[in-house]
Amino acid sequence: LNVNPKKNICRLYYALYDDFKVYKKLHPDVPDTRAVEEVIQQPAPCFGLEPRVAGIIVRKMSKKCQAEKILRLTSRL
């Protein structure tokens, strides 16, 4: 699995900062704190996953959920 969460977090922060700059250009009178609130309340930027990577993540989640379900069931015995 080649997913680097730190890289995606950096991309998220840069995308938010870019949105902040655009918002401030359109609304220069708005205080920075209000501009940040407006940008944060927008839908988060989406970074697409390759189908292969998404499939790996789904399979890992499924295995983990299945293992947890088995543990819950066996603990009742």
Number of C-alpha atoms within 10 A of each C-alpha: 8 6 11 8 9 9 9 12 11 11 15 16 12 12 15 18 14 13 19 19 16 14 17 17 11 10 11 12 9 13 10 13 9 10 20 18 11 13 20 13 9 10 7 11 12 9 9 7 10 8 9 9 13 14 12 13 14 11 12 12 12 12 12 12 12 12 12 12 12 11 11 11 10 9 8 6 5
